[in-house]
Amino acid sequence: MNKKGIIAIVVFILLILIGISIKLFLDNNNGKSLLDWNITTIYGAVGGGKENLLADPDFIRILKDKYKLNVVNDAWSNGKLIKDPVVRGDGSKYDFIFFSDQRFFDYYKLSPDPLKQEASREYVVKGALALNTPIVIYSWDIVTDALINEGIVTLSNGVYYISDMEKLIQYIVDGKTWADIGFNQIYGKINIASTDPVTSSPGTSYYGLLASIMNRGEVTEENLNGVLPRLDDFYKRSGFLNNTPADLFELYLRTGAGGKPMIVDYEKSIIDFANNNPSGWEAVKDRIRILYPAPTIWNSHCIAALDENGAKYLDAFNDKEIQDLAWEKYGFRVGITGGTYDVSRLTVQGIPQSIDSVVSPLKMNMYDEIQNSLRNQ
């Protein structure tokens, strides 16, 4: 056989060996392409309220391209995260936990309470707040005008603030009707619809805010008992409460000022809605009003990294591209308050650049006391 024939046979054998090697590589790497061979798959136990962002194709792409991470998210409730063993179905560890409320994040870092039959907890290698959104009151143009006339709402630099939240609370507790304040276009008593604080995280945060306002801005374990009777009274007058924020927000949009004059929700909801339902937003944008309680309270989504890969995921939330996506498309404030995001780039008007009047979140045991008191009403 001549030299050319030998070379051809060698090349042919090499091609076969290369083909076999590629097949074995793909079989052993779950079908990943050669370009994806250095991507690490990590697993997270994730609380609700941010599903759309975490499933966004651009978010997934950024994590893969810049941080070489493929993230698998398992849905958990906050209550289970602090009580049950936080492990995957096959018993393996998670790389991170993504809480949807800071009180659960703070509580997780404490030793488990044996009296509550809480499971042992994983060591938190690194933890931080990743996403933020404040509690707001959604209302309508005609309702807001009536509240302005009562001195309850003020307009400043294009933003509506509930500047006398105490007065509004007292109107609700006193059972005042809309007609009592000269507003005859809506029937019934003045009320702010919220999700149930006994079963829903947004509702619980809202009642934590109410407790702070009722106690002049500071609630402590020592003075909480003095506030509970007022909270109980407010709760009894609030009527039927929907169990999920999504249901309540949809009812607000569908029934208008007559059905839901005011509701409690997060700021992010209207930004998410406007971006993902442009025709629906176009139909209501001139009538919707976003009212910022002064003070308000943050809903903070926090990440507890349980290993180095989880810490890498947490660090990715400092990425400018991820922060812009989280803010402009889904309404989550990120990074330094007032500095990392730009309200002028939003479709929605009437949103302030910074939230300056804020009360601190209560501790877990204080929220538990509020919920137990309300549960007995």
Secondary structure by P-SEA (a helix, b strand, c coil): ccaaaaaaaaaaaaaaaaaaaaaaaaaaacccccccccbbbbbbbcccccccccccaaaaaaaaaccccbbbbbbbcaaaaacccccccccccccbbbbccaaaaaaaaccccccccccccccccbbbbcbbbbbbbbbcaaaaaaaaaaccccccccccccccaaaaaaaaaacccccccccccccccbbbbbccccccaaaaaaaaaaaaaaacccccccccccaaaaaaaaaaacccccccaaaaaaaaaaaccccccbbbbccaaaaaaaaacaaaaaaccccbbbbbccccccbbbbbbbccaaaaaaaaccccaaaaaaaccccccccccccccccccccccccccccccbbbbbbcaaaaaaaaaaaaac
